[in-house]
Amino acid sequence: MSPTTEHAAEISLSPTSEFQEELARIRAVYDRRGREVSPDRYADTNPRAAIFQQELEKRILQLLATKSSLSLATQRVLDVGCGDGRWLRRFTQWGASPENLAGIDLLPERIAVARQSSPSAVRFYRGSAGQIPLEHRSVDIVLCMNVFSSILAEGLRAAVATEMLRVLRRGGFVVWYDFFVNNPANSDVRGVGKAELARLFAGCEIELSRITVAAPLGRAIAPLPLLYSAFAKCRIFSTHYLGWICKP
């Protein structure tokens, strides 16, 4: 998985003028949330957050086992919107080779944390996923976890989806996780439904399943795992899609 330039591992990307306003908005939103929301809220050590993470990890492992016959050790993986690198570290724990892993994120502070807490062979790029510095068809699996719901501009959503497909090899796939509903209490995000996914990834085979109990309810019942499991099986309480999007 090699970059398209000879630059060092961290590449600063300059977004086109068309998307600068949306990218600035996203940066401002995350900067504000960084000041307002305690990091403990989403930490693995917080049982009211861990139950969501454990459910998602279990379902992703099942998805990988079902959809990929190749060893994870040989798969080239890109995490779009990698944040602090959590998912790339999970993939190394599951058998992926660090030298086959890469992440891109808009926020330099997140890239700094990801680099410090991940194996040194993992590559990280700072910039917009609307311009991914990797070669055509150089990736086997693209991770896209809670990214598109934070992008409100339709044009930028389309640009990121196009780039994801460009770097993905034929027969490779996207592991998708994101809201399919809007959050009436948070105007900074917008859900992504089936129809929009079909437009963004036109021509791809798409399989979606509902997952994740609505956050207020899920956090309330998190201390009771059996109760959470019962609600999780009743998909009317779910707010996210876990998806497999395969490039033909």
N, C-alpha and C positions, 0 to 999 in steps of 0.2 A: 504494500500500500504506500505508494510514493507520491509526494507532492508534485505539482506541475511546475515548480520552480526549484532553484537551487538554494532557496533561503534556509535560514535556521528553522528549528522545530516550531517556534512561535512565529506565525505570520500574521501581521496586522492587515486586515482587509478593509478597503475603502468602499462603502456602499455607494450605489448610484444615487444621484440627487433625488430621484423619484421616491426612494425609500428612506431618506435621511430623517424625515420628520417622524415616521413610524418607529424607526430604530431608536431615535432620541426619546420618544414616548415610552418605549419598553424599558430603556435604561432607567428613566425617571421612576417608573412604577416599581422596579426591583430595588432601586435605591431607597424609595420610601418604605417599601415592605421590610427591607433590611433593618430599618430603624424602628419600625412599629411592631414587628413580629419576633418573638423570641426564637432563637435557633433551636431551643429545646422542643419547640412545638412539633417539629418533624424529625427529631432525633430517634435513632433506633432504640435508645434507652428509655424513651417515653412510651409506656404501654399503650397510650391512646393514639399513638402514631404507628407503633410497630405492628399492630394488628393489620393495618392496611398494607404495609410493606410486605409482611409475611404472606398474605393472601396473593398479592401481585407476583412475588417471586415464585411461589408455587405454580401459579398459572402460566408464567413465562417458561419455566422449566418444562412443563407439560407441553406447551406449544412447540418449543424447540425439539423435544423428543418426537413429536408427531410429524413435524414439517421438515425436518432436516435429517438426512441419513448420513451426513458427513460429521466427522469428529469436530467438536468445537475448537480443538487445538489447531486445526488447519484453517479456520474461518477468519476472514478479514472483517473486522467489525468497526463501524463508525457510529459514534453517539452524537446525534445532532441536538444541540442544547444540553451539553453534557454536565453543566453545573459544576459541582465539586468532584465529579468523576465517580460518584457512587456506583453507577451501573457498570462502568468499565471494571471497577474493582470486583464487583460481583461476578462478572464474566471470567476474570482470572481465577477466582475461587472455584468456578464451575469447570475450569479446564482450558480456557482460552489462553493463547500465548500473548504476553504483553506486547511483543514486537508486531503483532497483527492488529493491535487496537489503536484507535484514534478518537479524539473528541474535539468538537468545536463549540464555542460558546461566545456570546456577544460581550460578556462582562469580564474584564481583566482580573478582577479580584477573585472570581470563581475559578478562572483558569489557574491562578497562582495557587489556590488551595488544592485544586485537582492535581497539579504537578507535584506538590509537596507530599501528598498522601497516596500517590499511585506509584507503581513500579516505574523505574526510570525509562524503560523501553517504550512505554505508552507515549504516543505523540499527541500534543494538544495544539490547537489553532485558535487564535483569538480573532473573532470577526463575525460577520453576518453569514448565516447558513444559506443566504441567497447567493453566495459566491464561495463555494467550497473548494479549497486548494488541493484537490485530488484529481487523479486522472480518470478518464471515462472508464466505466466498468471495472473499477479497481477494488470494489467492496462486495462482500458476500452478504452481510447483514447490516442494515441500518436500524439503529434504535432511535425512536422518536417519542419521548416520554413527556407529556404535559408541555408541549411546545406550541402547537398551533393555536390552542385556546388563548394564549397570551398575545397572538398576532391578530390585530383587528383589521388591518388593511388587506383586502382581498388580493391585491396585486403582489404583496410580499408573500402571502400564503402560497400563491401559485408559483412564485419564483423559488421558494424553498423546496416545494414538492418537485419541481422540475430538476433542481440540482440533486436532490436525493436520488431520483431515478437516473440521472446522468451518471453518477458515480457507481450505481449499483449494477452488478453484472446481470446478464440474462439468466433467469432462474433464481436469482437472489431475491431477498425479501426484506420488507420493513416490519419490524416489531413496533406496533403502534399502541400507545396508551394515552388517552386524553378524554376530557369531558365531551359528552354529546348533548348536554343540557347547559343552558345559561344559568349563571348564578345571580339571582336578583339582588343580592347584597354586594356584588362586586362587578362594577361596570368595566373593569380593566380586562375582563376575560369574556370570551364568547365561545360556546360549544361548537363542535364540528360534527354534523350529522352524516347519515349514510349518503345522502344525495351529494353533499359537498365532497365527501371522500371519493365518490365515484368520479366527480369532475376533476379533482386534483390529481388523481391517479388513474386517469382514463386508460383503458386497455389492460389494466392489471387485474389479476384475480384477487378478490378481497373477501376475507372472512372475518366477521366481527362477533364478539360475544360481550354481553354486559357484565360489568364487574364493579366492585367498590360501593359499599353502602354509603349513602349520602352522608357527608362529613359530620354534620351536627348529630345525627342519629348514631352514626358509627362510633364517634368518640364517646357518646353517652353510654353505649353498651359494650365498649371495648373491654372493661374489666370482667365481662361475662363472655368468654370466647364461644361457648356453645350457643349462646343467644345470638352473637354476631354471626356465627356460621349459618344459623337458621335464617336470619334476615338476608344474608348474602346469597343464599340459594333462591330466595324470592326476588327475582330480577327487577320487580317494579320499584325496588328501593335503590337500584344501582344508578350511578351518575356517569360512569365512564365506559368507553369501549376498549377492550383489548383486541387488537387486530393483527392479522397476518395479511400483508399486501405483497403479492408476488409479481415481479417484473417478468413479462413473457419473453 
